[in-house]
Structure formats: structure tokens, C-alpha cells
């Protein structure tokens, strides 16, 4: 039993990573057989991984039509931003009230680090591995706020609703304009002020920034008919690489 779970976990991490790196873009058809072949495992753990990804909101399936990376609708984007705003503004208020001096100092450090990474990304955003690193640090910053807001339930809600991961996907797929300089450092300054009202307002503006641009870009994504493309037979050499049909 344990090896099967382990393989499903490996498949989940591999496929999720490709989605969050932007290498499997919204609308990409996902073939279980091809993923299994490329990952060097059977179809069963891959199917388990895809079901988990569907629960995360990253993948969608239709009977007799197949599975693909989820194409977000206008409603998906707006509802996600509304949920994130509700959760993270409360997290910001509580952090402002409850965080220790050491936790506030760490938030400043993380914010400056993330601003530096986004600045580099604006200059050279073509490397998926670096893009993944930037967004990983961005999630870490926001989870630092949630973890030190003093509400374990609120932190769990932010994690379980995948609001940061889905926002990551929307940013990778839809954001074109670079973030302003010191975007996160200015947010951190308001949160460490100790004033919950200032923290609330700053986080609300932070979450809403760029919503219209992201919505507009995602609206232009193709919504081609559902179907999984036939696999093209090709010889494989050496260790299997994760490859899927990226055509809609």
C-alpha cells in the first residue's frame, strides 16, 4: 500500500510543479497514459494524482471528454480574489495585533527578499524554474503572516482553500505588468505598524492589485472543445521526462 501512495504523491508533485511553472498552461490536455509513461509508473497513481489536483482546483475533467489543466472563468477569478481578500485581510489585522517583534522583523526581511525576486523576474521572466522560485517565496511570505496571526483555523482555511496557489496560477497565466518597486515592503510596513485598520486596508489593496489585468488576460485564453488528443508514437531513450500534449 505504501509504495502506491508514494508513487501517487510523486506524480502529484511532478504534475503540479509543471502547472505552477506555467509549462502546462490552462487548457492543456492531460493524458493519464502518457503521463504514466513519462513518469515511469502505472496509470493508477497518475489517476490518483489528477483527482487530487482536481480537488485543488488546478485540473478539471469531463466524462468521455478527458482531463485538462483548468481554464478559469471570470467568475472563478473574481470569487478566488474575494475569498483571498476576506481571509488575508483578517490575517493581516491579527498579525498587526499579535505578532512578536521577531516575527515582524522576519516579515520585513521576507518582503524585501520577495521584492528583489520580483524585480529580477520582471527583467528576465522567461525561466520557468526561476518563476517557480519567485512564487514559492511569495507564498512563504503570505503564509508567514497567516502563521503568526494567532489563529490556527484561519491559517488552515488559507491553506485548504488553496487561495495562494490558485492566485499563483492566475498570476503566471495572466499577469504581464511588473509589480511596483517595494510592493511587498510597503505592505509589511503597514502590518508591523501595530494598527489593525492600516494593516487591513493595505492587505485589501495588495490583494486587489492587478485583478482587472489578470481577469482580462485569462478571458482571452482559448476554450477549445474538450477532447484529449491522440498520443503520437515516438521512441523513448534514457530516463523518462514528464511530457504532455500542450495543445488544447
Backbone as JSON, one array per atom type, in Angstrom:
{
  "sequence": "XXXXXXXXXXXXXXXXXXXXXXXXXXXXXXXXXXXXXXXXXXXXXXXXXXXXXXXXXXXXXXXXXXXXXXXXXXXXXXXXXXXXXXXXXXXXXXXXXXXXXXXXXXXXXXXXXXXXXXXXXXXXXXXXXXXXXXXXXXXXXXXXXXXXXXXXXXXXXXXXXXXXXXXXXXXXXXXXXXXXXXXXXXXXXXXXXXXXXXXXXXXXXXXXXXXXXXXXXXXXXXXXXXXXXXXXXXXXXXXXXXXXXXXX",
  "N": [[0.83, -1.21, 0.0], [1.91, 1.26, 0.83], [3.99, 1.91, -1.15], [2.33, 2.51, -3.38], [0.91, 4.8, -2.56], [3.08, 6.5, -2.27], [4.0, 6.71, -4.91], [1.79, 7.96, -6.09], [1.94, 10.38, -4.76], [4.38, 11.34, -5.74], [3.72, 11.65, -8.44], [1.75, 13.6, -8.2], [3.21, 15.82, -7.18], [5.0, 16.24, -9.31], [3.33, 16.81, -11.57], [1.82, 18.96, -10.62], [3.88, 20.79, -10.19], [4.67, 21.32, -12.85], [2.39, 22.63, -13.76], [2.29, 24.92, -12.11], [4.64, 26.13, -12.82], [3.98, 27.11, -15.21], [4.37, 25.62, -17.46], [2.57, 23.73, -18.17], [-0.08, 24.97, -19.35], [-3.27, 26.67, -18.71], [-5.97, 24.83, -20.08], [-4.47, 22.87, -21.26], [-4.4, 19.6, -22.45], [-4.48, 16.55, -20.64], [-3.14, 13.45, -20.65], [-3.62, 10.43, -19.08], [-2.31, 7.98, -19.61], [-0.08, 8.81, -21.06], [1.21, 10.53, -19.26], [1.77, 8.67, -17.25], [3.56, 6.98, -18.59], [5.67, 8.76, -19.12], [6.44, 9.42, -16.54], [7.28, 7.03, -15.64], [5.67, 5.1, -14.37], [2.66, 3.28, -13.35], [-0.75, 3.72, -14.55], [-2.51, 4.01, -12.43], [-1.45, 5.45, -10.01], [-1.09, 7.94, -11.25], [-3.68, 8.64, -12.02], [-4.78, 8.9, -9.46], [-3.3, 11.11, -8.58], [-4.2, 13.1, -10.37], [-6.87, 13.28, -9.62], [-6.55, 14.37, -7.09], [-5.39, 16.83, -7.77], [-7.53, 17.9, -9.1], [-9.26, 18.31, -6.99], [-7.82, 20.34, -5.79], [-8.36, 22.39, -7.49], [-6.84, 22.84, -9.72], [-7.0, 21.25, -11.94], [-9.36, 19.94, -14.3], [-12.07, 17.75, -15.2], [-14.1, 16.0, -17.58], [-16.75, 13.7, -18.25], [-16.12, 11.21, -20.68], [-14.73, 13.04, -22.13], [-12.27, 13.88, -21.19], [-9.32, 15.08, -19.41], [-7.97, 18.13, -18.31], [-5.73, 20.94, -17.72], [-7.13, 23.29, -15.62], [-9.27, 25.75, -17.0], [-9.73, 28.89, -16.01], [-12.71, 30.73, -15.3], [-14.23, 34.03, -15.6], [-15.78, 34.27, -13.33], [-14.56, 32.38, -11.64], [-12.06, 33.62, -11.17], [-12.74, 36.09, -9.95], [-14.19, 35.24, -7.69], [-12.21, 33.8, -6.36], [-10.38, 35.86, -5.76], [-12.0, 37.4, -4.09], [-12.42, 35.63, -1.95], [-9.78, 35.28, -1.09], [-9.19, 37.91, -0.35], [-10.95, 38.29, 1.83], [-9.98, 36.37, 3.69], [-7.23, 37.01, 3.94], [-7.15, 39.73, 4.7], [-8.18, 39.63, 7.26], [-6.24, 38.02, 8.4], [-4.07, 39.79, 8.22], [-4.89, 41.87, 9.94], [-4.92, 40.53, 12.43], [-2.24, 39.75, 12.59], [-1.02, 42.26, 12.82], [-1.87, 42.95, 15.35], [-0.92, 40.87, 17.02], [1.61, 39.77, 16.43], [5.01, 39.03, 17.31], [7.97, 41.03, 18.09], [10.17, 39.78, 16.8], [8.93, 38.26, 14.82], [7.78, 40.26, 13.29], [10.08, 41.51, 12.34], [11.11, 39.45, 10.78], [9.13, 39.35, 8.83], [9.58, 41.77, 7.48], [12.1, 41.18, 6.38], [11.49, 39.0, 4.68], [9.73, 40.29, 2.92], [11.35, 42.18, 1.62], [13.09, 40.44, 0.35], [11.32, 39.1, -1.41], [10.46, 41.25, -3.01], [12.87, 41.84, -4.28], [13.24, 39.49, -5.77], [10.97, 39.54, -7.47], [11.62, 41.82, -8.88], [13.85, 40.95, -10.33], [12.57, 39.01, -11.82], [10.95, 40.52, -13.49], [12.81, 41.54, -15.22], [13.87, 39.29, -16.44], [11.88, 37.09, -17.15], [11.63, 34.63, -18.35], [12.46, 32.14, -17.51], [11.23, 29.21, -16.37], [11.9, 27.77, -14.02], [13.03, 29.71, -12.34], [10.86, 31.42, -12.11], [9.14, 29.75, -10.71], [10.53, 29.61, -8.28], [10.35, 32.29, -7.42], [7.57, 32.62, -6.99], [7.19, 30.67, -5.06], [8.55, 31.76, -2.86], [6.95, 33.99, -2.53], [4.51, 32.87, -1.7], [5.44, 31.82, 0.71], [5.94, 34.18, 2.17], [3.31, 35.24, 2.53], [2.17, 33.13, 3.93], [3.68, 33.29, 6.23], [2.59, 35.53, 7.45], [-0.01, 34.55, 7.94], [0.55, 32.37, 9.62], [1.45, 33.62, 11.91], [-0.61, 35.08, 12.82], [-1.99, 34.21, 14.91], [-4.18, 32.53, 14.8], [-4.99, 29.4, 14.31], [-7.01, 28.14, 12.9], [-7.71, 30.01, 10.93], [-5.32, 30.08, 9.46], [-5.33, 27.43, 8.5], [-7.6, 27.55, 6.85], [-6.74, 29.28, 4.83], [-4.73, 27.72, 3.7], [-6.14, 25.33, 2.99], [-8.11, 26.16, 1.23], [-6.63, 26.83, -0.9], [-6.03, 29.4, -1.75], [-3.73, 30.94, -2.18], [-2.15, 29.37, -3.87], [-3.81, 29.07, -6.14], [-4.0, 31.75, -6.86], [-1.39, 32.15, -7.58], [-1.29, 30.54, -9.9], [-3.04, 32.05, -11.53], [-1.6, 34.43, -11.72], [0.74, 33.58, -13.04], [-0.37, 32.81, -15.46], [-1.77, 35.09, -16.32], [-0.67, 37.64, -15.63], [1.01, 40.46, -16.84], [2.12, 42.98, -16.46], [4.81, 44.3, -14.62], [5.24, 44.14, -11.02], [4.97, 46.97, -8.8], [7.94, 48.7, -7.54], [9.1, 47.8, -4.27], [6.71, 46.73, -3.46], [5.89, 44.66, -1.73], [7.37, 45.29, 0.51], [6.24, 47.69, 1.34], [3.7, 46.8, 2.05], [4.42, 45.16, 4.22], [5.38, 47.12, 5.98], [3.04, 48.39, 6.8], [1.75, 46.32, 8.12], [3.43, 45.78, 10.28], [3.08, 47.99, 11.76], [1.38, 47.87, 13.87], [-1.18, 48.76, 13.84], [-4.31, 47.65, 13.32], [-6.29, 48.52, 11.49], [-4.91, 49.94, 9.51], [-3.36, 47.82, 8.58], [-5.34, 46.11, 7.58], [-6.43, 47.69, 5.45], [-4.16, 47.96, 3.82], [-3.58, 45.3, 3.08], [-5.92, 44.67, 1.73], [-5.82, 46.37, -0.52], [-3.5, 45.36, -1.61], [-4.16, 42.7, -2.35], [-6.14, 43.19, -4.25], [-4.76, 44.43, -6.27], [-4.01, 44.55, -9.67], [-6.06, 42.88, -10.46], [-7.93, 43.36, -12.56], [-6.3, 43.28, -14.82], [-5.31, 40.62, -14.78], [-7.75, 39.23, -14.96], [-8.6, 40.06, -17.52], [-6.58, 39.02, -19.2], [-6.81, 36.25, -18.75], [-9.35, 35.86, -19.69], [-8.98, 35.84, -22.37], [-7.95, 33.39, -22.94], [-7.91, 30.38, -24.82], [-10.85, 28.42, -25.26], [-11.17, 25.87, -26.34], [-12.86, 23.0, -27.8], [-13.59, 20.19, -25.69], [-11.41, 17.55, -25.6], [-9.16, 14.85, -25.52], [-6.11, 14.77, -27.11], [-4.91, 12.41, -29.55], [-2.23, 10.29, -28.72], [1.01, 10.73, -29.99], [3.06, 8.37, -31.44], [6.31, 7.86, -30.34], [9.8, 7.2, -30.2], [11.43, 6.39, -27.11], [14.18, 7.35, -25.19], [16.64, 6.7, -22.75], [16.2, 8.12, -19.42], [12.85, 8.67, -18.43], [11.05, 11.63, -19.19], [8.87, 14.18, -17.99], [6.27, 14.7, -20.1], [3.62, 16.18, -21.78], [0.78, 16.52, -23.94], [0.54, 19.71, -25.08], [-1.32, 21.01, -26.53], [-4.56, 22.53, -26.86]],
  "CA": [[0.0, 0.0, 0.0], [2.73, 2.46, 0.95], [4.6, 2.32, -2.41], [1.33, 3.11, -4.25], [0.69, 6.16, -2.07], [4.29, 7.25, -2.56], [4.01, 7.0, -6.34], [0.76, 8.97, -6.34], [2.48, 11.64, -4.27], [5.4, 11.78, -6.69], [3.02, 12.13, -9.63], [1.09, 14.86, -7.82], [4.22, 16.89, -7.1], [5.56, 16.48, -10.65], [2.35, 17.46, -12.45], [1.52, 20.26, -10.0], [5.01, 21.67, -10.46], [4.62, 21.76, -14.24], [1.29, 23.59, -13.88], [2.65, 26.17, -11.44], [5.74, 26.75, -13.57], [3.44, 27.64, -16.46], [4.72, 24.76, -18.58], [1.28, 23.17, -18.54], [-0.92, 26.15, -19.22], [-4.7, 26.37, -18.7], [-6.48, 24.25, -21.31], [-3.62, 21.77, -21.71], [-4.96, 18.25, -22.28], [-3.63, 15.66, -19.83], [-3.39, 12.03, -20.9], [-3.12, 9.6, -17.98], [-1.35, 7.0, -20.11], [1.19, 9.45, -21.44], [1.86, 10.97, -18.03], [2.29, 7.48, -16.58], [4.74, 6.55, -19.33], [6.77, 9.72, -18.94], [6.87, 9.38, -15.15], [7.8, 5.71, -15.35], [4.81, 4.41, -13.4], [1.4, 2.83, -13.91], [-1.79, 4.74, -14.67], [-3.25, 4.15, -11.18], [-1.03, 6.6, -9.2], [-1.31, 9.17, -12.0], [-5.11, 8.94, -11.88], [-4.96, 9.4, -8.09], [-2.73, 12.46, -8.53], [-5.07, 14.01, -11.1], [-8.05, 13.52, -8.78], [-6.14, 15.3, -6.03], [-5.22, 18.13, -8.41], [-8.87, 18.41, -9.39], [-9.72, 18.83, -5.71], [-7.11, 21.6, -5.55], [-8.83, 23.41, -8.42], [-5.85, 23.05, -10.78], [-7.32, 20.36, -13.06], [-10.8, 19.68, -14.44], [-12.38, 16.59, -16.04], [-15.48, 15.78, -18.02], [-16.95, 12.33, -18.7], [-15.93, 10.93, -22.1], [-14.06, 14.16, -22.8], [-10.88, 13.92, -20.79], [-8.84, 15.9, -18.31], [-7.08, 19.21, -18.73], [-5.46, 21.99, -16.75], [-8.38, 24.06, -15.54], [-9.37, 27.07, -17.61], [-10.56, 29.67, -15.09], [-13.68, 31.67, -15.83], [-14.27, 35.31, -14.89], [-16.35, 34.01, -12.01], [-13.52, 31.71, -10.85], [-11.04, 34.59, -10.78], [-13.29, 37.07, -9.0], [-14.52, 34.58, -6.44], [-10.95, 33.5, -5.68], [-9.85, 37.1, -5.2], [-12.87, 37.79, -2.98], [-12.13, 34.75, -0.82], [-8.44, 35.61, -0.59], [-9.27, 39.2, 0.33], [-11.59, 38.1, 3.13], [-9.11, 35.62, 4.6], [-5.93, 37.64, 4.2], [-7.28, 40.98, 5.45], [-8.3, 39.25, 8.68], [-4.91, 37.58, 8.8], [-3.25, 40.99, 8.39], [-5.34, 42.55, 11.17], [-4.47, 39.78, 13.6], [-0.78, 39.84, 12.64], [-0.69, 43.59, 13.35], [-2.16, 42.98, 16.78], [-0.38, 39.78, 17.83], [2.96, 39.3, 16.08], [6.11, 39.43, 18.18], [8.98, 41.83, 17.37], [10.98, 38.93, 15.92], [8.08, 37.88, 13.68], [7.67, 41.46, 12.46], [11.37, 41.69, 11.68], [11.2, 38.42, 9.74], [8.24, 39.76, 7.73], [10.32, 42.78, 6.71], [13.16, 40.51, 5.62], [10.86, 38.24, 3.6], [9.14, 41.22, 1.95], [12.44, 42.74, 0.82], [13.58, 39.36, -0.49], [10.35, 38.87, -2.47], [10.53, 42.38, -3.94], [14.07, 41.66, -5.09], [12.99, 38.4, -6.72], [10.03, 40.0, -8.49], [12.36, 42.75, -9.72], [14.63, 40.14, -11.27], [11.63, 38.32, -12.71], [10.49, 41.49, -14.48], [13.87, 41.7, -16.21], [14.11, 38.03, -17.15], [10.82, 36.21, -16.69], [11.46, 33.5, -19.25], [12.94, 30.89, -16.92], [10.18, 28.64, -15.52], [12.43, 27.37, -12.72], [13.15, 30.92, -11.52], [9.49, 31.86, -11.84], [8.65, 28.88, -9.64], [11.21, 30.06, -7.06], [9.79, 33.58, -7.01], [6.22, 32.44, -6.44], [7.33, 29.89, -3.83], [8.9, 32.72, -1.8], [5.79, 34.85, -2.34], [3.59, 32.12, -0.85], [6.06, 31.75, 2.03], [5.71, 35.46, 2.85], [1.92, 35.35, 2.96], [1.93, 32.13, 4.96], [4.29, 33.8, 7.47], [1.57, 36.4, 8.06], [-1.09, 33.69, 8.42], [1.03, 31.54, 10.72], [1.7, 34.41, 13.12], [-1.81, 35.87, 13.14], [-2.51, 33.68, 16.16], [-5.41, 31.78, 14.58], [-4.66, 28.21, 13.54], [-8.12, 27.86, 12.0], [-7.58, 30.92, 9.79], [-4.2, 29.58, 8.66], [-5.79, 26.23, 7.81], [-8.53, 27.94, 5.78], [-5.95, 29.83, 3.73], [-4.06, 26.59, 3.07], [-7.06, 24.33, 2.44], [-8.85, 26.73, 0.1], [-5.65, 27.0, -1.99], [-6.16, 30.74, -2.31], [-2.44, 31.45, -2.63], [-1.69, 28.57, -5.01], [-4.61, 29.43, -7.31], [-3.6, 33.09, -7.26], [-0.1, 31.91, -8.26], [-1.61, 30.09, -11.25], [-3.62, 33.17, -12.27], [-0.52, 35.37, -11.99], [1.62, 33.0, -14.08], [-1.1, 32.76, -16.73], [-2.41, 36.32, -16.74], [-0.04, 38.92, -15.31], [2.03, 40.92, -17.78], [2.73, 44.2, -15.94], [5.62, 44.04, -13.42], [4.77, 44.74, -9.78], [5.71, 48.19, -8.44], [9.04, 48.51, -6.59], [8.78, 47.8, -2.84], [5.29, 46.38, -3.34], [5.7, 43.86, -0.53], [7.97, 46.0, 1.64], [5.25, 48.67, 1.81], [2.69, 46.03, 2.76], [4.99, 44.76, 5.51], [5.47, 48.3, 6.85], [1.72, 48.63, 7.38], [1.41, 45.22, 9.03], [4.23, 45.84, 11.51], [2.77, 49.25, 12.44], [0.59, 47.61, 15.06], [-2.52, 49.31, 13.65], [-5.05, 46.67, 12.52], [-7.03, 49.16, 10.4], [-3.94, 50.17, 8.44], [-2.99, 46.51, 8.04], [-6.48, 45.66, 6.79], [-6.52, 48.47, 4.21], [-3.0, 47.66, 2.98], [-3.72, 43.96, 2.5], [-7.04, 44.7, 0.79], [-5.3, 46.97, -1.75], [-2.48, 44.44, -2.12], [-4.82, 41.57, -3.0], [-6.91, 43.65, -5.41], [-3.89, 44.99, -7.3], [-3.83, 43.78, -10.9], [-7.17, 41.96, -10.72], [-8.52, 43.59, -13.88], [-5.37, 42.81, -15.85], [-5.32, 39.16, -14.76], [-9.05, 38.79, -15.49], [-8.63, 40.29, -18.95], [-5.68, 38.09, -19.88], [-7.36, 34.9, -18.67], [-10.55, 35.84, -20.52], [-8.56, 35.61, -23.75], [-7.49, 32.02, -23.13], [-8.76, 29.56, -25.67], [-11.72, 27.45, -24.61], [-11.44, 24.91, -27.42], [-13.69, 21.87, -27.4], [-12.97, 19.2, -24.83], [-11.02, 16.23, -26.08], [-7.75, 14.52, -25.35], [-5.5, 14.45, -28.39], [-4.28, 11.1, -29.66], [-0.79, 10.32, -28.49], [1.85, 10.43, -31.14], [4.07, 7.38, -31.1], [7.67, 8.33, -30.53], [10.74, 6.38, -29.43], [11.92, 6.99, -25.88], [15.57, 6.99, -24.88], [17.1, 7.15, -21.46], [15.23, 8.3, -18.35], [11.62, 9.32, -18.88], [10.81, 13.01, -18.82], [7.43, 14.48, -17.94], [5.85, 15.39, -21.31], [2.22, 16.01, -22.09], [0.34, 17.27, -25.11], [0.18, 21.05, -24.63], [-2.33, 21.6, -27.4], [-5.9, 22.45, -26.27]],
  "C": [[0.86, 1.26, 0.0], [3.39, 2.88, -0.36], [3.6, 2.99, -3.35], [1.05, 4.56, -3.86], [1.87, 7.04, -2.44], [4.34, 7.63, -4.04], [2.97, 8.05, -6.69], [1.24, 10.34, -5.88], [3.53, 12.21, -5.21], [4.75, 12.35, -7.95], [2.36, 13.47, -9.36], [2.08, 16.02, -7.83], [4.74, 17.25, -8.49], [4.58, 17.25, -11.53], [2.01, 18.84, -11.92], [2.64, 21.26, -10.29], [5.0, 22.19, -11.89], [3.51, 22.8, -14.45], [1.71, 24.94, -13.3], [3.84, 26.87, -12.09], [5.23, 27.38, -14.88], [3.78, 26.81, -17.66], [3.53, 23.94, -19.06], [0.25, 24.27, -18.31], [-2.4, 25.76, -19.18], [-5.19, 25.9, -20.07], [-5.66, 23.09, -21.82], [-4.28, 20.43, -21.42], [-3.97, 17.36, -21.56], [-4.04, 14.21, -20.08], [-2.79, 11.22, -19.76], [-2.06, 8.62, -18.45], [-0.01, 7.64, -20.45], [1.94, 9.96, -20.22], [2.5, 9.79, -17.31], [3.57, 6.99, -17.27], [5.92, 7.47, -19.07], [7.3, 9.73, -17.51], [7.4, 8.01, -14.74], [6.99, 4.95, -14.31], [3.53, 3.98, -14.09], [0.39, 3.98, -13.93], [-2.47, 5.0, -13.33], [-2.77, 5.32, -10.33], [-1.22, 7.93, -9.92], [-2.77, 9.6, -11.9], [-5.41, 9.49, -10.49], [-4.45, 10.84, -7.97], [-3.63, 13.47, -9.23], [-6.36, 14.29, -10.33], [-7.73, 14.51, -7.67], [-5.97, 16.71, -6.59], [-6.56, 18.75, -8.78], [-9.49, 18.97, -8.12], [-9.07, 20.15, -5.35], [-7.62, 22.74, -6.43], [-7.87, 23.68, -9.56], [-6.17, 22.27, -12.06], [-8.83, 20.19, -13.1], [-11.0, 18.53, -15.42], [-13.84, 16.61, -16.44], [-15.62, 14.37, -18.53], [-16.83, 12.23, -20.23], [-15.27, 12.07, -22.87], [-12.6, 14.28, -22.4], [-10.61, 14.87, -19.65], [-7.91, 16.96, -18.87], [-6.77, 20.12, -17.56], [-6.65, 22.95, -16.77], [-8.26, 25.42, -16.22], [-10.28, 27.92, -16.72], [-11.5, 30.61, -15.82], [-13.55, 33.01, -15.09], [-14.77, 35.12, -13.47], [-15.33, 33.34, -11.09], [-12.53, 32.73, -10.29], [-11.58, 35.54, -9.72], [-13.62, 36.43, -7.66], [-13.26, 34.22, -5.65], [-10.37, 34.75, -5.03], [-10.69, 37.55, -4.01], [-12.6, 36.94, -1.74], [-10.77, 35.08, -0.22], [-8.47, 36.93, 0.17], [-9.86, 39.05, 1.73], [-10.66, 37.43, 4.13], [-7.84, 36.4, 4.95], [-6.05, 39.0, 4.89], [-7.45, 40.68, 6.94], [-6.96, 38.77, 9.22], [-4.0, 38.77, 9.06], [-3.61, 41.74, 9.67], [-4.79, 41.85, 12.41], [-2.95, 39.8, 13.74], [-0.37, 41.18, 13.25], [-0.88, 43.66, 14.86], [-1.29, 42.03, 17.6], [1.06, 39.39, 17.55], [4.0, 39.84, 17.05], [7.09, 40.32, 17.39], [9.82, 40.99, 16.41], [10.2, 38.53, 14.67], [7.87, 39.07, 12.74], [8.95, 41.71, 11.67], [11.53, 40.68, 10.54], [10.3, 38.77, 8.56], [8.91, 40.81, 6.86], [11.37, 42.13, 5.81], [12.57, 39.76, 4.43], [10.32, 39.16, 2.52], [10.22, 41.81, 1.04], [13.01, 41.69, -0.13], [12.63, 39.13, -1.68], [10.35, 40.01, -3.48], [11.75, 42.26, -4.85], [13.88, 40.58, -6.15], [12.03, 38.81, -7.83], [10.7, 41.02, -9.42], [13.19, 42.03, -10.75], [13.73, 39.44, -12.28], [11.14, 39.24, -13.82], [11.53, 41.67, -15.58], [14.11, 40.45, -17.03], [13.1, 37.01, -16.65], [10.65, 34.95, -17.5], [11.85, 32.16, -18.69], [11.88, 30.31, -15.99], [10.66, 28.26, -14.13], [12.56, 28.58, -11.8], [11.78, 31.47, -11.16], [8.88, 31.04, -10.71], [9.25, 29.29, -8.29], [10.59, 31.34, -6.53], [8.43, 33.38, -6.34], [6.24, 31.58, -5.18], [7.65, 30.81, -2.65], [7.73, 33.66, -1.5], [4.76, 34.16, -1.43], [4.14, 32.04, 0.58], [5.82, 33.03, 2.83], [4.28, 35.56, 3.38], [1.56, 34.3, 4.01], [2.58, 32.53, 6.28], [3.29, 34.7, 8.21], [0.47, 35.53, 8.68], [-0.67, 32.89, 9.64], [1.19, 32.31, 12.02], [0.56, 35.39, 13.41], [-2.46, 35.35, 14.42], [-3.82, 32.94, 16.03], [-5.09, 30.58, 13.7], [-5.75, 27.88, 12.53], [-8.04, 28.74, 10.75], [-6.45, 30.46, 8.88], [-4.61, 28.35, 7.86], [-6.73, 26.57, 6.66], [-7.78, 28.5, 4.58], [-5.25, 28.7, 2.98], [-5.05, 25.69, 2.33], [-7.87, 24.86, 1.27], [-7.93, 27.06, -1.07], [-5.68, 28.41, -2.58], [-4.84, 31.3, -2.82], [-1.93, 30.69, -3.85], [-2.49, 28.92, -6.27], [-4.27, 30.83, -7.8], [-2.27, 33.04, -8.02], [-0.38, 31.51, -9.71], [-2.16, 31.24, -12.09], [-2.53, 34.17, -12.65], [0.38, 34.87, -13.13], [0.94, 33.06, -15.44], [-1.53, 34.13, -17.24], [-1.71, 37.63, -16.47], [1.05, 39.26, -16.32], [2.78, 42.14, -17.24], [3.54, 43.88, -14.69], [5.01, 44.72, -12.19], [5.57, 46.0, -9.49], [6.89, 47.87, -7.51], [8.53, 48.59, -5.15], [7.31, 47.47, -2.57], [5.03, 45.61, -2.04], [6.31, 44.52, 0.7], [6.99, 47.03, 2.21], [4.1, 47.98, 2.53], [3.19, 45.66, 4.15], [5.04, 45.93, 6.48], [4.13, 48.59, 7.52], [1.35, 47.54, 8.4], [2.2, 45.28, 10.33], [3.98, 47.13, 12.28], [2.03, 49.03, 13.75], [-0.84, 48.12, 14.96], [-3.33, 48.35, 12.77], [-5.83, 47.28, 11.37], [-6.11, 49.45, 9.21], [-3.53, 48.86, 7.78], [-4.09, 45.96, 7.14], [-6.52, 46.36, 5.43], [-5.37, 48.14, 3.26], [-3.13, 46.3, 2.32], [-4.85, 43.93, 1.47], [-6.57, 45.27, -0.56], [-4.29, 46.04, -2.43], [-3.12, 43.29, -2.91], [-5.53, 42.01, -4.28], [-6.03, 44.14, -6.56], [-3.77, 44.04, -8.49], [-4.96, 42.85, -11.25], [-7.72, 42.12, -12.13], [-7.61, 43.08, -14.99], [-5.4, 41.28, -15.94], [-6.62, 38.62, -15.35], [-9.1, 38.93, -17.0], [-7.77, 39.31, -19.73], [-6.26, 36.67, -19.89], [-8.62, 34.77, -19.53], [-10.2, 35.5, -21.97], [-8.05, 34.19, -24.01], [-8.46, 31.24, -24.02], [-9.62, 28.62, -24.84], [-12.16, 26.44, -25.66], [-12.22, 23.72, -26.87], [-12.89, 20.88, -26.58], [-12.64, 17.94, -25.63], [-9.54, 16.04, -25.85], [-7.19, 14.13, -26.71], [-4.94, 13.03, -28.39], [-2.79, 11.25, -29.41], [-0.06, 10.02, -29.8], [2.92, 9.45, -30.7], [5.44, 7.97, -31.35], [8.6, 7.46, -29.7], [11.19, 7.12, -28.19], [13.31, 6.47, -25.61], [15.91, 7.53, -23.5], [15.98, 7.31, -20.46], [14.03, 9.09, -18.85], [11.53, 10.73, -18.37], [9.31, 13.24, -18.81], [7.07, 15.3, -19.18], [4.38, 15.14, -21.5], [1.89, 16.85, -23.3], [-0.15, 18.64, -24.66], [-0.86, 21.72, -25.52], [-3.7, 21.5, -26.74], [-6.76, 21.44, -27.01]]
}
